[in-house]
């Protein structure tokens, strides 16, 4: 019995050792998983999966990247907020500045300055200078000290799309100011094109220029009329400049909305709400408006050669109150690194961020998506310049230039880069943006006076 017992012990130890070895072999505990949360759709996610494969190969399988898309920005924001409360969440995520401000309340986002300044893992001054300055600066809008909490990712802006076929037939210059928009509006109302549209849709559903985003409209007009939308005070608290009571910023903002309201009553301008939609693109293709302001990344939706339309779409800069103070909103997201209980995962996340914003990957991103280059070396590269010019080499080796509407929009949008503005981000700035949209809707469609609409918005922000 004793001999049998000893043999059983030996066999059991051998089996147990085999099991341990098998478990160790099958579970590569050295691999660090980076959880990357985004909201982009399948096409963008597919491109990111290609980047992931390159990244994993670059680090010899030390890292894996789990890319999860939540479908839209609001769902992603809610998911991250819930994960922070639960102690779990992403390593890196696609973020808007006002979302980061909310995450910072839970101390969930890591400052990037120590990573950037690290002599081994960081970015040299020369490398930092390659980022387009306006995009780079947006990563520091979270406090007066300029602490960096994000890097630029998919950037865009607003543009004005117009019926180029009609403009050329009528011999009109493309408007650069809001007053010139009114001039074009008065001319359009005298054309057979307008009369045809009026018979089809009714004059009440015709507006010469449509504006997609009512929040962007409020903020942009406020900035164009020389006011500050939001800022920080000396104690680093957020200030709602455009919503205050009888401040100079608020008075200028009200003047801007008063002008737009008067132009709206004459059907010179309208917003997506006037067309019963979230965007003006369908109304633009239908001929209910002949100009529309929307995202540079959404050019395909304003293509006059698709849908019910049969015209060429032109692309131009956003109309200004004064060319002495041009202001155009800087749009798109950044990427942020989240606080983890694992230093290796935090370093892995930083390396993934650095990889995504490197010249090689940023070039692939700028050519294969509707978004801008985030770097000067990409913007000035021959590859990107050929892309925006629509360079094609035919079978005979001849160079042909046939730029797509998307490429034209990228080029036009970047012409405005010196006009880009960004707003500081603090915990209630998301509520401010929501109420900016409500102000516009209440003034144009809710029969509220301007003073009442502003007062209600300020009250809503503080009680949110």
C-alpha positions in Angstrom: 0.0 0.0 0.0 2.8 2.4 0.9 4.5 1.7 -2.5 1.2 2.2 -4.3 0.6 5.5 -2.4 4.1 6.8 -3.3 3.4 6.0 -7.0 0.1 7.7 -6.9 1.7 10.8 -5.3 4.3 10.9 -8.1 1.7 10.5 -10.8 -0.5 13.2 -9.2 2.4 15.6 -9.0 3.2 14.9 -12.7 -0.4 15.5 -13.8 -0.6 18.6 -11.6 2.6 19.9 -13.1 1.4 19.3 -16.6 -1.8 21.2 -15.9 0.1 24.2 -14.5 2.5 24.1 -17.5 -0.5 23.9 -19.9 -2.2 26.9 -18.2 0.9 29.0 -18.3 1.5 28.2 -21.9 -2.0 28.9 -23.1 -2.3 32.2 -21.1 0.2 34.7 -22.2 0.3 36.8 -19.1 3.0 39.1 -20.5 0.5 40.6 -23.0 -1.0 43.9 -22.0 -4.4 44.7 -23.4 -5.2 48.3 -24.3 -8.9 49.0 -24.3 -9.6 51.6 -26.9 -13.2 53.0 -26.9 -14.5 55.0 -29.8 -17.9 55.9 -31.3 -17.0 55.8 -35.1 -18.7 53.3 -37.4 -17.6 50.1 -39.1 -15.5 51.8 -41.8 -13.4 53.8 -39.4 -13.2 50.8 -37.0 -11.9 48.6 -39.8 -9.1 51.1 -40.5 -8.2 51.3 -36.9 -8.0 47.5 -36.8 -5.4 47.7 -39.6 -3.4 50.2 -37.5 -3.7 47.9 -34.5 -2.1 45.0 -36.4 0.8 47.3 -37.3 1.1 48.4 -33.6 1.0 44.8 -32.3 3.7 43.8 -34.7 5.8 46.8 -33.9 5.9 45.7 -30.2 6.4 42.0 -31.0 3.0 41.0 -29.6 3.7 42.6 -26.2 0.5 44.5 -26.5 -3.0 43.8 -27.8 -5.6 46.5 -28.6 -9.3 45.8 -28.0 -11.2 48.4 -30.1 -14.9 48.8 -29.0 -17.3 51.2 -30.8 -20.3 52.5 -29.0 -22.1 53.9 -32.0 -22.4 57.6 -31.2 -20.7 60.2 -29.0 -23.4 60.5 -26.4 -23.5 56.7 -25.8 -19.7 56.6 -25.5 -19.8 59.5 -23.0 -22.4 57.8 -20.9 -20.5 54.4 -21.1 -17.3 56.0 -19.9 -19.0 57.9 -17.1 -20.6 54.7 -15.9 -17.4 52.8 -16.1 -15.5 55.4 -14.1 -18.0 55.0 -11.3 -17.7 51.2 -11.5 -13.9 51.3 -11.4 -13.5 49.8 -14.8 -13.2 51.5 -18.2 -11.0 52.2 -21.2 -7.3 52.6 -21.4 -7.6 55.2 -24.1 -10.8 56.8 -25.5 -12.1 59.1 -28.2 -13.2 62.3 -26.4 -14.6 65.8 -26.8 -13.2 68.5 -24.5 -16.3 69.0 -22.5 -16.5 65.3 -21.9 -12.9 65.3 -20.6 -13.9 68.1 -18.2 -16.6 65.9 -16.7 -14.3 62.9 -16.5 -11.7 65.0 -14.6 -14.2 65.5 -11.8 -13.6 61.8 -11.0 -9.9 62.2 -11.5 -10.2 59.6 -14.2 -8.0 61.1 -17.0 -4.2 61.2 -16.8 -2.3 64.4 -17.5 0.0 63.8 -20.5 2.8 66.2 -19.7 5.0 63.7 -17.9 4.7 61.2 -20.8 5.4 63.9 -23.4 8.5 65.2 -21.5 9.9 61.7 -20.7 13.4 61.5 -22.3 12.7 58.0 -23.7 9.0 57.7 -24.2 8.1 61.3 -24.9 7.9 63.7 -27.8 10.7 66.0 -28.7 10.1 69.7 -29.2 10.5 69.2 -32.9 7.9 66.4 -32.9 5.5 68.5 -30.9 5.9 71.4 -33.4 4.7 69.1 -36.2 1.2 69.1 -34.8 -1.1 71.7 -36.4 -1.0 74.4 -33.7 -4.7 74.9 -33.3 -5.3 71.2 -32.9 -2.4 70.8 -30.5 -3.6 73.7 -28.4 -7.0 72.1 -27.8 -5.5 69.5 -25.6 -4.8 72.2 -23.0 -8.2 73.9 -22.6 -9.0 72.3 -19.3 -7.4 74.7 -16.8 -5.6 78.1 -16.8 -2.3 76.3 -16.3 -2.6 74.6 -19.7 -2.3 71.0 -18.4 -2.5 68.7 -21.4 -5.1 65.9 -21.1 -5.5 65.0 -24.8 -3.9 64.6 -28.2 -5.7 65.5 -31.5 -7.4 62.6 -33.3 -10.2 63.1 -35.9 -10.4 66.9 -36.6 -12.9 68.8 -38.8 -14.6 72.2 -39.1 -17.7 73.8 -40.6 -17.9 74.8 -44.2 -20.4 76.4 -46.5 -21.7 74.2 -49.3 -23.5 76.0 -52.2 -25.3 75.2 -55.4 -22.3 75.9 -57.7 -24.4 75.2 -60.9 -26.9 77.9 -60.0 -24.3 80.4 -58.8 -22.3 80.1 -62.1 -25.5 80.3 -64.2 -26.6 83.5 -62.4 -23.1 85.0 -62.3 -23.1 85.4 -58.5 -20.0 85.7 -56.3 -19.9 83.3 -53.4 -20.7 85.3 -50.2 -18.0 85.8 -47.6 -20.0 87.8 -45.1 -23.5 87.5 -43.6 -24.6 90.7 -45.3 -23.5 89.2 -48.6 -25.7 86.1 -47.8 -28.7 88.5 -47.6 -27.8 90.0 -50.9 -27.7 86.6 -52.6 -31.0 85.7 -50.9 -32.7 88.7 -52.4 -31.3 87.8 -55.8 -32.4 84.2 -55.5 -36.0 85.1 -54.7 -36.2 86.8 -58.2 -35.1 83.6 -60.1 -37.1 80.9 -61.8 -35.2 78.4 -59.7 -36.8 79.9 -56.6 -40.2 80.0 -58.1 -39.9 76.3 -59.0 -38.9 75.4 -55.5 -41.7 77.5 -54.1 -44.3 75.7 -56.2 -42.9 72.3 -55.0 -42.4 73.0 -51.3 -44.1 76.3 -50.5 -42.3 79.5 -49.7 -42.6 78.8 -46.0 -40.2 75.9 -46.4 -37.6 77.8 -48.3 -34.6 79.4 -46.6 -31.6 80.7 -48.7 -29.0 79.3 -46.3 -29.5 76.5 -43.8 -27.3 75.9 -40.7 -27.0 72.3 -39.4 -25.9 72.8 -35.8 -27.8 75.4 -33.7 -25.3 75.1 -30.9 -22.4 75.9 -33.3 -24.5 78.7 -34.7 -24.9 80.3 -31.3 -21.2 80.0 -30.3 -19.9 81.0 -33.7 -22.1 84.1 -34.0 -21.1 85.0 -30.4 -17.4 84.8 -31.3 -17.9 86.6 -34.6 -19.6 89.6 -33.0 -16.5 89.9 -30.7 -17.8 88.3 -27.6 -16.2 85.5 -25.4 -18.4 82.4 -25.1 -16.8 80.9 -22.0 -13.6 81.4 -20.0 -11.9 80.6 -16.7 -11.8 83.1 -13.8 -8.7 83.6 -11.6 -9.7 80.7 -9.4 -9.9 78.3 -12.4 -13.7 78.2 -12.3 -15.7 78.2 -15.5 -17.4 81.4 -16.5 -20.5 81.5 -18.8 -19.6 84.9 -20.4 -22.2 84.8 -23.1 -25.0 83.9 -20.7 -24.3 86.5 -18.0 -26.6 89.4 -17.0 -25.8 92.7 -18.8 -22.2 91.8 -19.4 -20.4 93.1 -22.6 -20.1 89.6 -23.9 -23.8 88.8 -23.4 -24.8 92.1 -25.1 -22.7 91.3 -28.1 -24.0 87.7 -28.2 -27.6 89.0 -28.1 -26.8 91.4 -30.9 -25.6 88.5 -33.0 -28.7 86.5 -32.3 -30.9 89.5 -33.0 -29.4 89.9 -36.4 -29.9 86.2 -37.2 -33.5 86.3 -35.9 -34.3 89.2 -38.2 -32.7 87.4 -41.2 -34.6 84.3 -40.3 -38.0 86.1 -40.4 -37.1 87.2 -44.0 -36.2 83.5 -44.8 -32.6 84.6 -45.6 -31.3 82.0 -43.2 -32.7 79.1 -41.2 -31.6 76.0 -39.3 -32.2 72.3 -39.6 -35.3 72.7 -37.3 -36.9 74.8 -40.0 -36.7 71.8 -42.4 -37.9 69.3 -39.7 -34.6 67.5 -39.7 -31.3 67.1 -37.8 -29.4 68.3 -40.8 -30.0 70.6 -43.8 -28.5 68.3 -46.4 -31.7 66.8 -47.8 -33.3 70.3 -48.0 -30.1 71.5 -49.8 -30.4 68.6 -52.3 -34.1 69.3 -52.7 -33.4 73.0 -53.5 -35.1 74.3 -50.4 -31.9 76.2 -49.7 -29.1 77.0 -52.0 -26.4 77.2 -49.3 -25.9 75.2 -46.2 -23.3 75.2 -43.4 -22.3 71.8 -42.1 -19.3 69.7 -41.2 -16.3 69.3 -43.5 -16.4 65.6 -42.7 -20.0 65.4 -44.0 -19.4 66.6 -47.5 -20.8 63.5 -49.1 -24.3 64.3 -47.6 -24.3 67.6 -49.4 -23.3 66.2 -52.8 -25.6 67.8 -55.4 -25.2 64.9 -57.8 -26.9 62.4 -55.4 -30.4 62.0 -54.0 -33.0 64.2 -55.8 -30.5 66.8 -56.9 -28.8 67.5 -60.2 -26.2 70.2 -59.6 -22.6 70.6 -58.7 -21.8 71.4 -55.1 -19.3 74.1 -54.4 -17.4 74.5 -51.1 -16.5 77.8 -49.4 -15.6 79.3 -46.1 -18.2 80.1 -43.4 -19.7 83.6 -43.8 -18.3 86.1 -41.3 -19.7 89.2 -39.5 -16.5 91.0 -40.2 -13.4 89.8 -42.1 -11.4 91.7 -39.4 -12.4 89.0 -36.8 -13.0 85.8 -38.7 -14.1 82.9 -36.5 -14.9 79.3 -37.4 -15.4 76.5 -35.0 -12.8 73.7 -34.7 -14.5 70.4 -34.5 -13.8 66.7 -34.1 -12.4 64.6 -31.2 -9.2 64.0 -29.4 -7.8 60.9 -27.6 -7.2 60.8 -23.8 -5.4 58.4 -21.5 -7.4 57.0 -18.5 -6.1 56.3 -15.1 -5.5 52.6 -14.5 -4.2 50.6 -11.5 -1.5 49.2 -13.8 1.5 51.3 -14.8 2.2 48.9 -17.7 -1.3 49.5 -19.1 -0.9 53.3 -18.8 2.4 53.2 -20.6 0.9 50.9 -23.2 -2.0 53.3 -23.7 0.5 56.2 -24.1 2.4 54.2 -26.7 -0.8 53.5 -28.6 -1.7 57.3 -28.6 1.8 58.2 -29.8 1.5 55.6 -32.5 -1.9 56.8 -33.7 -0.6 60.4 -34.0 2.7 59.5 -35.7 3.4 60.9 -39.2 2.9 57.5 -40.9 -0.4 56.7 -39.3 -1.7 60.3 -39.4 -1.0 60.3 -43.2 -3.0 57.0 -43.7 -5.8 58.5 -41.6 -5.9 61.8 -43.5 -6.0 60.0 -46.9 -8.5 57.3 -46.0 -11.0 59.3 -44.0 -12.9 62.5 -44.4 -10.9 64.1 -41.6 -8.0 66.6 -41.7 -4.4 66.0 -41.2 -3.4 66.7 -37.6 0.3 67.3 -38.5 2.1 69.8 -40.7 4.4 67.1 -42.1 1.3 65.2 -43.3 -0.4 68.4 -44.6 2.6 69.4 -46.6 3.5 65.9 -47.8 3.3 65.1 -51.5 1.0 62.2 -50.8 -1.6 64.3 -49.1 -1.3 67.1 -51.7 -1.8 64.6 -54.5 -4.8 63.3 -52.6 -6.6 66.6 -52.2 -5.9 67.5 -55.8 -7.4 64.2 -56.9 -4.3 63.1 -58.7 -4.8 60.0 -60.9 -2.3 58.3 -63.2 -4.0 56.7 -66.1 -2.9 53.5 -68.0 -0.7 55.6 -70.3 1.0 57.2 -67.3 -0.7 60.6 -67.7 -1.5 62.6 -64.6 -5.2 63.5 -64.3 -6.6 65.7 -61.5 -10.2 64.9 -60.5 -10.6 65.9 -56.9 -13.6 64.4 -55.1 -16.0 66.6 -53.1 -14.5 65.1 -49.9 -11.0 66.2 -51.0 -12.2 69.7 -51.9 -13.8 70.0 -48.5 -10.6 69.0 -46.8 -8.7 71.6 -48.7 -11.3 74.3 -48.1 -11.5 73.5 -44.4 -7.8 73.8 -43.9 -7.9 77.2 -45.6 -9.7 78.4 -42.5 -7.3 77.0 -40.0 -6.1 80.4 -38.8 -9.7 81.3 -38.1 -10.4 78.3 -35.9 -11.5 78.9 -32.3 -11.8 76.6 -29.4 -13.6 77.0 -26.1 -12.4 76.2 -22.6 -13.8 73.1 -21.1 -15.1 72.7 -17.5 -17.8 70.5 -15.9 -20.8 72.5 -16.9 -19.6 73.5 -20.4 -21.5 70.5 -21.9 -24.7 72.0 -20.3 -23.8 75.4 -21.7 -23.6 74.0 -25.2 -27.0 72.2 -24.8 -28.5 75.5 -23.7 -26.9 77.4 -26.5 -28.9 75.2 -28.9 -32.1 75.7 -26.9 -31.6 79.5 -27.0 -31.6 79.4 -30.8 -34.6 77.2 -31.0 -36.6 79.3 -28.4 -35.8 82.5 -30.3 -36.5 81.2 -33.8 -39.2 78.7 -33.2 -40.4 79.1 -29.6 -41.7 82.7 -29.7 -39.5 83.7 -26.7 -37.8 87.1 -26.6 -34.0 87.1 -26.7 -33.8 88.3 -23.1 -36.1 85.6 -21.8 -34.3 82.9 -23.8 -30.9 83.9 -22.4 -32.2 84.2 -18.8 -33.9 80.8 -19.0 -30.7 79.2 -20.4 -28.5 80.7 -17.6 -31.0 79.4 -15.0 -31.0 76.0 -16.6 -27.2 75.7 -16.6 -26.9 76.5 -12.9 -29.7 74.1 -12.0 -28.4 71.3 -14.2 
